[in-house]
Amino acid sequence: MDDDADLMRRIAQGDEAAFRALVERHETSAYNYFLRLTRVLEDAEDLTQELFVAVFRAARAYRPDAPFTAYLFRIASNLATSHLRKRKLRTMPSIDEMAEGGVDLPSRRHEDDPAASFDGREMKRRYEEVFDRLPHDWRIALELRVGRELSYAEIAAAMGKSVSAVESILFRARERIAEEIESRPGKGTRSRGKT
Amino acid sequence: MECSKYRRMVSRELDGEIDAAGKSDLEGHLASCERCRSFRATSREAFSIHRAAVTAVPPPQLVGSILAAVESRPRMGWIGARLGFAMSAATVAVAALGFWIGAAVHESYVPKVAAISTDVLELSYLDEYPPGSFGDILTASFEGGGDE
């Protein structure tokens, strides 16, 4: 199987099959990235399309100096930031709520889902509320690290920041999340089995 | 403050960015600090929640839409880009000539000349970039190279 750099080289030469292969390889990750940040199905679709059109256009200028995922999410993060700035975040259902509430959202649930219990669902709801109120950069960094599993170095390349800045953003985001979750009423009823 | 340093270590620990010595140091602090233990517990749970969110499957037509969006844009090489720019420049020159002609006509002919000038000066189509237009070719050729 060709790696991403090989596919980009072929795309730069006009190979449409290579472009289709690249899209199919990264489409789900990109789509979920945008869906996590926007919470709107149509926006996630539109942004995913914009992302790959931009990747196609820039294929000739692509240099494999950094992992392709960093390159892809650099473009994706720019698109997401631009989009988020244009619209005020509305209160939107979480992806899980969309999947459970009748919205036609084909999805796969993880086996170790902590929301299996009532306390878990409540914690998830709180987390989603707090996450949505974080600054754009913090949400992007968290989603790239936790959702997309990029390394600090890849996130730094994707966001155009230093590694230490990324580490600092992630720490401040987690501190804010913990403060807000722990300050909410009813926290005392949550089980504290995990340490 | 010391707790801030250890909470930062908790964050790096979540991301697998802490070595054995750091982890040992962290565990030593957590053994005596309830506040930092609470922060680690909450952060771990938040991490699990985020990681365990359902993975949405993109709609099946999305790949086709992406391929169609790429195929619908004209792809011109270096010569095409320069040709498009030259023709756009020629259009602007013709428009400027038309404006000069209109300004030079006697006032009694203004209504007729104004109509001609307006038609010649109507350049908004260059802003719309309909597919295949000079504006679209120009934009498609100059965008992308060096874009991230």
Contacts between the chains, C-beta under 8 A, distances in Angstrom:
chain1	res1	chain2	res2	distance
A	16	B	67	7.4
A	16	B	71	7.9
A	19	B	67	7.4
A	19	B	70	6.9
A	20	B	63	7.0
A	20	B	67	6.3
A	23	B	63	5.6
A	23	B	66	5.5
A	23	B	67	7.3
A	24	B	63	6.2
A	27	B	58	5.4
A	27	B	62	6.5
A	27	B	63	6.3
A	27	B	66	7.8
A	28	B	55	6.9
A	28	B	56	8.0
A	28	B	57	6.9
A	28	B	58	5.9
A	31	B	56	6.6
A	31	B	58	4.2
A	31	B	62	7.1
A	32	B	55	5.9
A	32	B	56	5.6
A	35	B	56	5.5
A	36	B	53	7.3
A	44	B	56	7.9
A	45	B	58	7.4
A	45	B	59	6.6
A	45	B	62	5.9
A	45	B	65	7.6
A	48	B	58	6.9
A	48	B	62	6.3
A	48	B	66	7.4
A	49	B	62	7.1
A	49	B	65	5.6
A	49	B	66	5.1
A	49	B	69	5.7
A	52	B	66	4.7
A	52	B	70	7.6
A	53	B	66	6.9
A	53	B	69	5.2
A	53	B	70	5.8
A	53	B	73	7.8
A	54	B	144	7.7
A	54	B	147	6.5
A	56	B	70	4.9
A	57	B	140	7.7
A	57	B	143	6.1
A	57	B	144	3.3
A	57	B	147	6.6
A	58	B	144	5.0
A	58	B	145	7.3
A	58	B	146	7.7
A	58	B	147	4.5
A	58	B	148	7.1
A	60	B	144	7.4
A	60	B	145	6.4
A	61	B	144	6.9
A	61	B	145	5.0
A	61	B	146	5.1
A	61	B	147	6.8
A	71	B	148	7.5
A	74	B	148	5.3
A	75	B	147	7.9
A	75	B	148	5.7
A	78	B	148	6.8
A	94	B	53	7.5
A	95	B	53	5.5
A	95	B	54	5.6
A	95	B	56	6.0
A	96	B	53	6.3
A	96	B	54	5.5
A	99	B	54	5.2
A	99	B	56	7.6
A	105	B	56	5.7
A	105	B	57	8.0
A	106	B	56	7.1
A	106	B	57	3.8
A	107	B	54	4.1
A	107	B	55	6.2
A	107	B	56	4.9
A	107	B	57	6.1
A	108	B	54	6.4
A	108	B	55	4.8
A	108	B	57	7.0
A	109	B	54	5.0
A	110	B	51	7.5
A	110	B	52	4.4
A	110	B	53	7.7
A	110	B	54	7.3
A	110	B	55	7.7
A	112	B	48	7.5
A	112	B	52	6.1
A	113	B	52	4.6
A	114	B	45	6.7
A	114	B	48	4.9
A	114	B	49	5.6
A	114	B	52	5.9
A	115	B	49	7.1
A	115	B	52	7.3
A	120	B	49	8.0
A	123	B	45	6.2
A	123	B	49	6.5
A	124	B	49	5.0
A	127	B	46	5.3
A	127	B	49	4.9
A	127	B	50	7.1
A	131	B	50	7.5
A	142	B	50	6.8
A	143	B	50	7.9
A	145	B	15	6.1
A	146	B	47	6.0
A	146	B	50	4.4
A	146	B	51	5.5
A	147	B	50	6.4
A	147	B	51	7.3
A	147	B	53	7.4
A	152	B	15	7.0
A	152	B	17	6.3
A	167	B	8	7.9
A	167	B	11	7.4
A	167	B	12	6.7
A	167	B	17	7.4
A	170	B	11	5.7
A	170	B	15	6.9
A	171	B	7	7.2
A	171	B	8	5.0
A	171	B	11	4.2
A	171	B	12	7.9
A	174	B	10	7.8
A	174	B	11	5.1
A	174	B	14	7.5
A	174	B	43	5.0
A	174	B	46	7.0
A	175	B	7	6.4
A	175	B	11	8.0
A	175	B	39	7.6
A	177	B	42	7.5
A	177	B	43	7.4
A	177	B	46	5.3
A	178	B	38	7.9
A	178	B	39	5.2
A	178	B	42	4.3
A	178	B	43	5.8
A	178	B	46	7.3
A	181	B	42	5.8
A	181	B	46	7.2
A	182	B	38	7.0
A	182	B	42	6.1
A	192	B	41	6.5
A	194	B	41	5.6
A	194	B	44	6.1
A	194	B	45	5.9
A	195	B	37	6.4
A	195	B	40	7.1
A	195	B	41	5.2
